[in-house]
Amino acid sequence: MKATEVQRALRGYASKERARINAWFFKTGKGEYGEGDEFIGVTVPQARKVATLFSNLSFSELEKLLSSKKHEHRLTALLILVHCYAKAEVKKQKEILQFYLDHLDHINNWDLVDLSAPKILGVHYCLYGGEEKLIHLAKQKNIWKKRIGIVATYAFIREGRFELTLQISKLLLSDQEDLLHKAVGWMLREVGKKDNRVLKLFLAEYYEEMPRTTLRYAIERFPEIERKKWLKRALR
């Protein structure tokens, strides 16, 4: 199996109109977070279909996809890694994990992060330890590494382990990037789904320094009256 075969399969689903919409949606203009990213117009479900067909792709061929300027090439490579990690033995999982870490610079848009980090880094570190590595990522200057650090904690949340999410959330509360405000709020909301008491205790301590976007995301599932109370408190 070759990377060129994957690219050919993806072209079969490509849509110029969808590529145009995606370029706008993922903010690829000058000075925007996705500046320079290129799209061929393939949906995530379509990329998943292609990924399942090429699950035996070698690391060297995956590397070609990850280094591509085309967003969907990188996306499909990551979906293949996620698929393989879930089915692999521990030794192979460690190899996939290291390959993922070695290519973080190519995981450079929010969907690429969100669809892969929890299911590879998050799951692995939750099972075998490595929380400090996610904290380290969250402290980096690069927005995508920071997002990987917080979003990967989703795997911990699913297991009822909240401390890492709360710790990284504290680190990122003062960050200026809206995409990180949203990511932190999203993870806090997931904590609340598991244990609303834990979320409310965190909010009570940090709502005054929390970006408004983060707070809105975190309390999204609260009853309307309660949401308004939290937002009103945050304005004081």
ChimeraX commands (.cxc) that place a marker at each C-alpha (Angstrom):
marker #1 position 0.00,0.00,0.00 radius 0.5
marker #1 position 1.21,3.46,-0.93 radius 0.5
marker #1 position 0.38,7.01,0.14 radius 0.5
marker #1 position -0.40,7.78,-3.49 radius 0.5
marker #1 position -3.20,5.18,-3.40 radius 0.5
marker #1 position -4.72,6.90,-0.38 radius 0.5
marker #1 position -4.52,10.24,-2.13 radius 0.5
marker #1 position -6.19,8.76,-5.20 radius 0.5
marker #1 position -9.00,7.30,-3.09 radius 0.5
marker #1 position -9.56,10.66,-1.41 radius 0.5
marker #1 position -9.71,12.43,-4.77 radius 0.5
marker #1 position -12.67,10.22,-5.60 radius 0.5
marker #1 position -14.65,12.03,-2.88 radius 0.5
marker #1 position -13.24,15.51,-3.50 radius 0.5
marker #1 position -15.55,18.48,-3.99 radius 0.5
marker #1 position -14.35,21.92,-5.07 radius 0.5
marker #1 position -17.30,23.59,-3.37 radius 0.5
marker #1 position -16.67,21.76,-0.10 radius 0.5
marker #1 position -12.97,22.63,-0.37 radius 0.5
marker #1 position -13.88,26.30,-0.69 radius 0.5
marker #1 position -16.20,26.14,2.33 radius 0.5
marker #1 position -13.63,24.27,4.41 radius 0.5
marker #1 position -10.92,26.79,3.56 radius 0.5
marker #1 position -13.18,29.49,4.99 radius 0.5
marker #1 position -14.37,27.41,7.97 radius 0.5
marker #1 position -10.87,26.43,9.06 radius 0.5
marker #1 position -9.58,29.99,8.71 radius 0.5
marker #1 position -6.86,29.55,6.11 radius 0.5
marker #1 position -6.49,33.23,5.22 radius 0.5
marker #1 position -3.41,35.33,5.88 radius 0.5
marker #1 position -2.88,35.85,9.59 radius 0.5
marker #1 position -5.55,33.31,10.56 radius 0.5
marker #1 position -4.86,30.19,12.61 radius 0.5
marker #1 position -5.04,27.87,9.60 radius 0.5
marker #1 position -3.06,30.09,7.24 radius 0.5
marker #1 position -1.81,28.17,4.23 radius 0.5
marker #1 position -3.77,24.98,4.87 radius 0.5
marker #1 position -5.15,23.47,1.65 radius 0.5
marker #1 position -8.31,21.43,1.20 radius 0.5
marker #1 position -9.55,19.10,-1.52 radius 0.5
marker #1 position -13.09,18.90,-0.11 radius 0.5
marker #1 position -13.51,15.53,1.64 radius 0.5
marker #1 position -15.72,15.03,4.70 radius 0.5
marker #1 position -14.57,13.27,7.87 radius 0.5
marker #1 position -16.88,10.26,7.29 radius 0.5
marker #1 position -15.43,9.90,3.79 radius 0.5
marker #1 position -11.89,10.13,5.14 radius 0.5
marker #1 position -12.77,7.44,7.68 radius 0.5
marker #1 position -13.92,5.13,4.88 radius 0.5
marker #1 position -10.61,5.59,3.11 radius 0.5
marker #1 position -8.67,5.12,6.35 radius 0.5
marker #1 position -10.25,1.73,7.00 radius 0.5
marker #1 position -9.15,0.57,3.55 radius 0.5
marker #1 position -5.52,1.47,4.21 radius 0.5
marker #1 position -5.07,0.44,7.83 radius 0.5
marker #1 position -1.92,-1.51,6.92 radius 0.5
marker #1 position -0.09,1.54,5.60 radius 0.5
marker #1 position 3.51,1.66,6.78 radius 0.5
marker #1 position 4.94,4.46,8.90 radius 0.5
marker #1 position 7.03,5.65,5.95 radius 0.5
marker #1 position 3.93,6.01,3.78 radius 0.5
marker #1 position 1.96,7.61,6.61 radius 0.5
marker #1 position 4.77,10.11,6.95 radius 0.5
marker #1 position 4.24,11.14,3.33 radius 0.5
marker #1 position 0.58,11.81,4.03 radius 0.5
marker #1 position 1.31,13.73,7.23 radius 0.5
marker #1 position 3.82,15.97,5.44 radius 0.5
marker #1 position 1.30,16.80,2.69 radius 0.5
marker #1 position -0.04,20.35,2.31 radius 0.5
marker #1 position -3.51,18.86,1.81 radius 0.5
marker #1 position -5.51,18.84,5.01 radius 0.5
marker #1 position -7.41,15.67,4.21 radius 0.5
marker #1 position -4.20,13.76,3.56 radius 0.5
marker #1 position -3.02,14.56,7.07 radius 0.5
marker #1 position -6.46,13.86,8.51 radius 0.5
marker #1 position -6.62,10.42,6.90 radius 0.5
marker #1 position -3.14,9.53,8.14 radius 0.5
marker #1 position -4.23,10.38,11.67 radius 0.5
marker #1 position -7.46,8.40,11.33 radius 0.5
marker #1 position -5.39,5.40,10.21 radius 0.5
marker #1 position -3.19,5.80,13.29 radius 0.5
marker #1 position -6.24,5.99,15.56 radius 0.5
marker #1 position -7.72,2.88,13.96 radius 0.5
marker #1 position -4.45,0.96,14.25 radius 0.5
marker #1 position -3.78,2.04,17.83 radius 0.5
marker #1 position -7.16,0.75,18.99 radius 0.5
marker #1 position -6.47,-2.70,17.57 radius 0.5
marker #1 position -2.74,-3.03,18.27 radius 0.5
marker #1 position -0.81,-4.91,20.92 radius 0.5
marker #1 position 1.04,-2.82,23.50 radius 0.5
marker #1 position 4.38,-2.93,21.66 radius 0.5
marker #1 position 2.80,-1.61,18.46 radius 0.5
marker #1 position 0.81,0.97,20.41 radius 0.5
marker #1 position 4.06,2.37,21.78 radius 0.5
marker #1 position 5.43,2.61,18.25 radius 0.5
marker #1 position 2.30,4.44,17.09 radius 0.5
marker #1 position 2.51,6.77,20.08 radius 0.5
marker #1 position 6.13,7.66,19.31 radius 0.5
marker #1 position 5.36,8.17,15.61 radius 0.5
marker #1 position 2.53,10.51,16.60 radius 0.5
marker #1 position 4.82,12.49,18.93 radius 0.5
marker #1 position 7.51,12.70,16.26 radius 0.5
marker #1 position 5.06,14.34,13.86 radius 0.5
marker #1 position 3.25,16.82,16.10 radius 0.5
marker #1 position 4.20,19.69,13.79 radius 0.5
marker #1 position 1.90,18.25,11.14 radius 0.5
marker #1 position -1.08,18.05,13.52 radius 0.5
marker #1 position -1.84,21.68,12.92 radius 0.5
marker #1 position -5.55,22.35,12.94 radius 0.5
marker #1 position -8.19,21.81,15.59 radius 0.5
marker #1 position -9.99,18.91,13.93 radius 0.5
marker #1 position -6.72,17.04,13.46 radius 0.5
marker #1 position -6.04,17.45,17.16 radius 0.5
marker #1 position -9.53,16.61,18.36 radius 0.5
marker #1 position -9.93,13.46,16.27 radius 0.5
marker #1 position -6.59,11.95,17.25 radius 0.5
marker #1 position -5.08,13.25,20.50 radius 0.5
marker #1 position -7.63,11.76,22.94 radius 0.5
marker #1 position -7.58,8.37,21.23 radius 0.5
marker #1 position -3.82,8.00,21.03 radius 0.5
marker #1 position -2.01,10.19,23.57 radius 0.5
marker #1 position -4.95,10.37,25.94 radius 0.5
marker #1 position -5.74,6.68,26.00 radius 0.5
marker #1 position -2.08,5.67,26.21 radius 0.5
marker #1 position -1.15,7.99,29.05 radius 0.5
marker #1 position -4.35,7.16,30.89 radius 0.5
marker #1 position -3.52,3.45,30.74 radius 0.5
marker #1 position 0.25,3.52,31.22 radius 0.5
marker #1 position 1.02,6.86,32.86 radius 0.5
marker #1 position 2.44,10.01,31.32 radius 0.5
marker #1 position 0.28,12.83,32.62 radius 0.5
marker #1 position 3.33,15.08,32.91 radius 0.5
marker #1 position 3.84,14.83,29.14 radius 0.5
marker #1 position 0.42,16.35,28.50 radius 0.5
marker #1 position 1.20,19.10,31.00 radius 0.5
marker #1 position 4.45,19.74,29.13 radius 0.5
marker #1 position 2.57,20.05,25.83 radius 0.5
marker #1 position 0.08,22.46,27.39 radius 0.5
marker #1 position 2.99,24.72,28.39 radius 0.5
marker #1 position 4.37,25.04,24.86 radius 0.5
marker #1 position 4.05,28.22,22.79 radius 0.5
marker #1 position 2.45,26.42,19.85 radius 0.5
marker #1 position -1.36,26.62,19.92 radius 0.5
marker #1 position -1.85,23.09,18.57 radius 0.5
marker #1 position 0.46,21.48,21.12 radius 0.5
marker #1 position -1.43,23.32,23.85 radius 0.5
marker #1 position -4.72,22.08,22.43 radius 0.5
marker #1 position -3.36,18.53,22.25 radius 0.5
marker #1 position -2.41,18.82,25.91 radius 0.5
marker #1 position -5.91,19.73,27.08 radius 0.5
marker #1 position -8.03,17.75,24.61 radius 0.5
marker #1 position -6.08,14.53,25.20 radius 0.5
marker #1 position -7.35,14.61,28.79 radius 0.5
marker #1 position -10.77,13.63,27.43 radius 0.5
marker #1 position -9.60,10.02,27.78 radius 0.5
marker #1 position -9.02,10.61,31.50 radius 0.5
marker #1 position -12.42,12.26,31.91 radius 0.5
marker #1 position -14.13,9.24,30.37 radius 0.5
marker #1 position -12.53,7.15,33.11 radius 0.5
marker #1 position -13.73,9.51,35.84 radius 0.5
marker #1 position -10.28,11.02,36.37 radius 0.5
marker #1 position -10.58,14.81,36.42 radius 0.5
marker #1 position -7.48,16.18,38.13 radius 0.5
marker #1 position -5.33,16.37,35.01 radius 0.5
marker #1 position -8.02,18.23,33.07 radius 0.5
marker #1 position -8.45,20.70,35.92 radius 0.5
marker #1 position -4.70,21.18,36.27 radius 0.5
marker #1 position -4.18,21.91,32.57 radius 0.5
marker #1 position -7.29,24.10,32.49 radius 0.5
marker #1 position -5.74,26.28,35.19 radius 0.5
marker #1 position -2.57,26.60,33.10 radius 0.5
marker #1 position -4.52,27.77,30.06 radius 0.5
marker #1 position -7.00,30.16,31.67 radius 0.5
marker #1 position -4.79,33.15,30.92 radius 0.5
marker #1 position -4.09,32.14,27.32 radius 0.5
marker #1 position -5.21,34.61,24.66 radius 0.5
marker #1 position -6.22,32.14,21.94 radius 0.5
marker #1 position -9.95,31.68,21.41 radius 0.5
marker #1 position -9.45,28.12,20.17 radius 0.5
marker #1 position -7.93,27.27,23.53 radius 0.5
marker #1 position -10.73,29.04,25.41 radius 0.5
marker #1 position -13.15,26.76,23.55 radius 0.5
marker #1 position -11.09,23.62,24.13 radius 0.5
marker #1 position -10.79,24.25,27.87 radius 0.5
marker #1 position -14.49,25.02,28.15 radius 0.5
marker #1 position -15.33,21.87,26.22 radius 0.5
marker #1 position -13.22,19.67,28.52 radius 0.5
marker #1 position -14.70,21.32,31.61 radius 0.5
marker #1 position -18.17,20.65,30.25 radius 0.5
marker #1 position -17.21,16.99,29.81 radius 0.5
marker #1 position -16.07,16.91,33.44 radius 0.5
marker #1 position -19.49,18.30,34.39 radius 0.5
marker #1 position -21.24,15.54,32.49 radius 0.5
marker #1 position -19.46,13.03,34.69 radius 0.5
marker #1 position -19.58,14.96,37.96 radius 0.5
marker #1 position -21.36,18.31,38.04 radius 0.5
marker #1 position -20.15,18.96,41.59 radius 0.5
marker #1 position -16.50,18.90,40.49 radius 0.5
marker #1 position -17.22,21.35,37.70 radius 0.5
marker #1 position -19.10,23.76,39.96 radius 0.5
marker #1 position -16.31,23.72,42.54 radius 0.5
marker #1 position -13.83,24.60,39.80 radius 0.5
marker #1 position -16.07,27.37,38.48 radius 0.5
marker #1 position -16.57,28.82,41.95 radius 0.5
marker #1 position -12.82,29.18,42.34 radius 0.5
marker #1 position -11.85,30.35,38.87 radius 0.5
marker #1 position -14.86,31.97,37.15 radius 0.5
marker #1 position -13.51,35.49,37.73 radius 0.5
marker #1 position -10.34,34.81,35.71 radius 0.5
marker #1 position -11.97,32.52,33.18 radius 0.5
marker #1 position -12.36,33.80,29.60 radius 0.5
marker #1 position -16.04,34.30,28.84 radius 0.5
marker #1 position -15.92,31.80,25.97 radius 0.5
marker #1 position -14.51,29.16,28.30 radius 0.5
marker #1 position -17.24,29.82,30.84 radius 0.5
marker #1 position -19.98,29.68,28.20 radius 0.5
marker #1 position -18.74,26.34,26.92 radius 0.5
marker #1 position -18.32,24.93,30.43 radius 0.5
marker #1 position -21.87,25.78,31.54 radius 0.5
marker #1 position -23.57,25.00,28.24 radius 0.5
marker #1 position -25.57,22.10,29.73 radius 0.5
marker #1 position -26.71,24.02,32.82 radius 0.5
marker #1 position -30.36,25.10,33.05 radius 0.5
marker #1 position -30.85,28.55,31.50 radius 0.5
marker #1 position -31.46,30.29,34.82 radius 0.5
marker #1 position -28.26,28.85,36.27 radius 0.5
marker #1 position -26.26,29.78,33.15 radius 0.5
marker #1 position -27.41,33.38,33.44 radius 0.5
marker #1 position -26.39,33.48,37.10 radius 0.5
marker #1 position -22.86,32.31,36.32 radius 0.5
marker #1 position -22.50,34.76,33.44 radius 0.5
marker #1 position -23.80,37.60,35.58 radius 0.5
marker #1 position -21.34,36.74,38.35 radius 0.5
marker #1 position -18.49,36.72,35.84 radius 0.5
marker #1 position -19.33,40.27,34.73 radius 0.5
marker #1 position -18.87,41.76,38.19 radius 0.5
marker link #1:1,2 radius 0.2
marker link #1:2,3 radius 0.2
marker link #1:3,4 radius 0.2
marker link #1:4,5 radius 0.2
marker link #1:5,6 radius 0.2
marker link #1:6,7 radius 0.2
marker link #1:7,8 radius 0.2
marker link #1:8,9 radius 0.2
marker link #1:9,10 radius 0.2
marker link #1:10,11 radius 0.2
marker link #1:11,12 radius 0.2
marker link #1:12,13 radius 0.2
marker link #1:13,14 radius 0.2
marker link #1:14,15 radius 0.2
marker link #1:15,16 radius 0.2
marker link #1:16,17 radius 0.2
marker link #1:17,18 radius 0.2
marker link #1:18,19 radius 0.2
marker link #1:19,20 radius 0.2
marker link #1:20,21 radius 0.2
marker link #1:21,22 radius 0.2
marker link #1:22,23 radius 0.2
marker link #1:23,24 radius 0.2
marker link #1:24,25 radius 0.2
marker link #1:25,26 radius 0.2
marker link #1:26,27 radius 0.2
marker link #1:27,28 radius 0.2
marker link #1:28,29 radius 0.2
marker link #1:29,30 radius 0.2
marker link #1:30,31 radius 0.2
marker link #1:31,32 radius 0.2
marker link #1:32,33 radius 0.2
marker link #1:33,34 radius 0.2
marker link #1:34,35 radius 0.2
marker link #1:35,36 radius 0.2
marker link #1:36,37 radius 0.2
marker link #1:37,38 radius 0.2
marker link #1:38,39 radius 0.2
marker link #1:39,40 radius 0.2
marker link #1:40,41 radius 0.2
marker link #1:41,42 radius 0.2
marker link #1:42,43 radius 0.2
marker link #1:43,44 radius 0.2
marker link #1:44,45 radius 0.2
marker link #1:45,46 radius 0.2
marker link #1:46,47 radius 0.2
marker link #1:47,48 radius 0.2
marker link #1:48,49 radius 0.2
marker link #1:49,50 radius 0.2
marker link #1:50,51 radius 0.2
marker link #1:51,52 radius 0.2
marker link #1:52,53 radius 0.2
marker link #1:53,54 radius 0.2
marker link #1:54,55 radius 0.2
marker link #1:55,56 radius 0.2
marker link #1:56,57 radius 0.2
marker link #1:57,58 radius 0.2
marker link #1:58,59 radius 0.2
marker link #1:59,60 radius 0.2
marker link #1:60,61 radius 0.2
marker link #1:61,62 radius 0.2
marker link #1:62,63 radius 0.2
marker link #1:63,64 radius 0.2
marker link #1:64,65 radius 0.2
marker link #1:65,66 radius 0.2
marker link #1:66,67 radius 0.2
marker link #1:67,68 radius 0.2
marker link #1:68,69 radius 0.2
marker link #1:69,70 radius 0.2
marker link #1:70,71 radius 0.2
marker link #1:71,72 radius 0.2
marker link #1:72,73 radius 0.2
marker link #1:73,74 radius 0.2
marker link #1:74,75 radius 0.2
marker link #1:75,76 radius 0.2
marker link #1:76,77 radius 0.2
marker link #1:77,78 radius 0.2
marker link #1:78,79 radius 0.2
marker link #1:79,80 radius 0.2
marker link #1:80,81 radius 0.2
marker link #1:81,82 radius 0.2
marker link #1:82,83 radius 0.2
marker link #1:83,84 radius 0.2
marker link #1:84,85 radius 0.2
marker link #1:85,86 radius 0.2
marker link #1:86,87 radius 0.2
marker link #1:87,88 radius 0.2
marker link #1:88,89 radius 0.2
marker link #1:89,90 radius 0.2
marker link #1:90,91 radius 0.2
marker link #1:91,92 radius 0.2
marker link #1:92,93 radius 0.2
marker link #1:93,94 radius 0.2
marker link #1:94,95 radius 0.2
marker link #1:95,96 radius 0.2
marker link #1:96,97 radius 0.2
marker link #1:97,98 radius 0.2
marker link #1:98,99 radius 0.2
marker link #1:99,100 radius 0.2
marker link #1:100,101 radius 0.2
marker link #1:101,102 radius 0.2
marker link #1:102,103 radius 0.2
marker link #1:103,104 radius 0.2
marker link #1:104,105 radius 0.2
marker link #1:105,106 radius 0.2
marker link #1:106,107 radius 0.2
marker link #1:107,108 radius 0.2
marker link #1:108,109 radius 0.2
marker link #1:109,110 radius 0.2
marker link #1:110,111 radius 0.2
marker link #1:111,112 radius 0.2
marker link #1:112,113 radius 0.2
marker link #1:113,114 radius 0.2
marker link #1:114,115 radius 0.2
marker link #1:115,116 radius 0.2
marker link #1:116,117 radius 0.2
marker link #1:117,118 radius 0.2
marker link #1:118,119 radius 0.2
marker link #1:119,120 radius 0.2
marker link #1:120,121 radius 0.2
marker link #1:121,122 radius 0.2
marker link #1:122,123 radius 0.2
marker link #1:123,124 radius 0.2
marker link #1:124,125 radius 0.2
marker link #1:125,126 radius 0.2
marker link #1:126,127 radius 0.2
marker link #1:127,128 radius 0.2
marker link #1:128,129 radius 0.2
marker link #1:129,130 radius 0.2
marker link #1:130,131 radius 0.2
marker link #1:131,132 radius 0.2
marker link #1:132,133 radius 0.2
marker link #1:133,134 radius 0.2
marker link #1:134,135 radius 0.2
marker link #1:135,136 radius 0.2
marker link #1:136,137 radius 0.2
marker link #1:137,138 radius 0.2
marker link #1:138,139 radius 0.2
marker link #1:139,140 radius 0.2
marker link #1:140,141 radius 0.2
marker link #1:141,142 radius 0.2
marker link #1:142,143 radius 0.2
marker link #1:143,144 radius 0.2
marker link #1:144,145 radius 0.2
marker link #1:145,146 radius 0.2
marker link #1:146,147 radius 0.2
marker link #1:147,148 radius 0.2
marker link #1:148,149 radius 0.2
marker link #1:149,150 radius 0.2
marker link #1:150,151 radius 0.2
marker link #1:151,152 radius 0.2
marker link #1:152,153 radius 0.2
marker link #1:153,154 radius 0.2
marker link #1:154,155 radius 0.2
marker link #1:155,156 radius 0.2
marker link #1:156,157 radius 0.2
marker link #1:157,158 radius 0.2
marker link #1:158,159 radius 0.2
marker link #1:159,160 radius 0.2
marker link #1:160,161 radius 0.2
marker link #1:161,162 radius 0.2
marker link #1:162,163 radius 0.2
marker link #1:163,164 radius 0.2
marker link #1:164,165 radius 0.2
marker link #1:165,166 radius 0.2
marker link #1:166,167 radius 0.2
marker link #1:167,168 radius 0.2
marker link #1:168,169 radius 0.2
marker link #1:169,170 radius 0.2
marker link #1:170,171 radius 0.2
marker link #1:171,172 radius 0.2
marker link #1:172,173 radius 0.2
marker link #1:173,174 radius 0.2
marker link #1:174,175 radius 0.2
marker link #1:175,176 radius 0.2
marker link #1:176,177 radius 0.2
marker link #1:177,178 radius 0.2
marker link #1:178,179 radius 0.2
marker link #1:179,180 radius 0.2
marker link #1:180,181 radius 0.2
marker link #1:181,182 radius 0.2
marker link #1:182,183 radius 0.2
marker link #1:183,184 radius 0.2
marker link #1:184,185 radius 0.2
marker link #1:185,186 radius 0.2
marker link #1:186,187 radius 0.2
marker link #1:187,188 radius 0.2
marker link #1:188,189 radius 0.2
marker link #1:189,190 radius 0.2
marker link #1:190,191 radius 0.2
marker link #1:191,192 radius 0.2
marker link #1:192,193 radius 0.2
marker link #1:193,194 radius 0.2
marker link #1:194,195 radius 0.2
marker link #1:195,196 radius 0.2
marker link #1:196,197 radius 0.2
marker link #1:197,198 radius 0.2
marker link #1:198,199 radius 0.2
marker link #1:199,200 radius 0.2
marker link #1:200,201 radius 0.2
marker link #1:201,202 radius 0.2
marker link #1:202,203 radius 0.2
marker link #1:203,204 radius 0.2
marker link #1:204,205 radius 0.2
marker link #1:205,206 radius 0.2
marker link #1:206,207 radius 0.2
marker link #1:207,208 radius 0.2
marker link #1:208,209 radius 0.2
marker link #1:209,210 radius 0.2
marker link #1:210,211 radius 0.2
marker link #1:211,212 radius 0.2
marker link #1:212,213 radius 0.2
marker link #1:213,214 radius 0.2
marker link #1:214,215 radius 0.2
marker link #1:215,216 radius 0.2
marker link #1:216,217 radius 0.2
marker link #1:217,218 radius 0.2
marker link #1:218,219 radius 0.2
marker link #1:219,220 radius 0.2
marker link #1:220,221 radius 0.2
marker link #1:221,222 radius 0.2
marker link #1:222,223 radius 0.2
marker link #1:223,224 radius 0.2
marker link #1:224,225 radius 0.2
marker link #1:225,226 radius 0.2
marker link #1:226,227 radius 0.2
marker link #1:227,228 radius 0.2
marker link #1:228,229 radius 0.2
marker link #1:229,230 radius 0.2
marker link #1:230,231 radius 0.2
marker link #1:231,232 radius 0.2
marker link #1:232,233 radius 0.2
marker link #1:233,234 radius 0.2
marker link #1:234,235 radius 0.2
marker link #1:235,236 radius 0.2
view
